[in-house]
Amino acid sequence: MEYRRREIRFEADQPVTVSNLEHRGVPLQGRLENFSANGIRLILYRKLDPGTMVKVEWGNTMLLGEIIYCNAEGSEFTVGLELEDALYGTDSLVALAETWAETAR
């Protein structure tokens, strides 16, 4: 039987920062390996348990989602993330917030 995904996956090799939203600590550095409309695949250097809610920062984008799998592959972990929400153009939002804060003073 041939497995078919619901969405097209796009290959990537971009650095990401991953923050565990349940246990605040030092964010993890990793790589975005591929993405679709509903999920992403990451390569991390530390394990995150399935069910963990995380924030992924990638360039000008912030993604929120739940870890659905985490598989050891040598010294790395392949992580699947089901997306819950995405925010694009975060640098524009930061500039807008700074302008608003200045105006409010």
Beta strands, then each sheet from edge to edge (+ up, - down):
strand 1: 10-20
strand 2: 28-35
strand 3: 39-44
strand 4: 53-58
strand 5: 61-73
strand 6: 76-88
sheet 1: 1+ 2- 3+ 6- 5+ 4- 1+
end
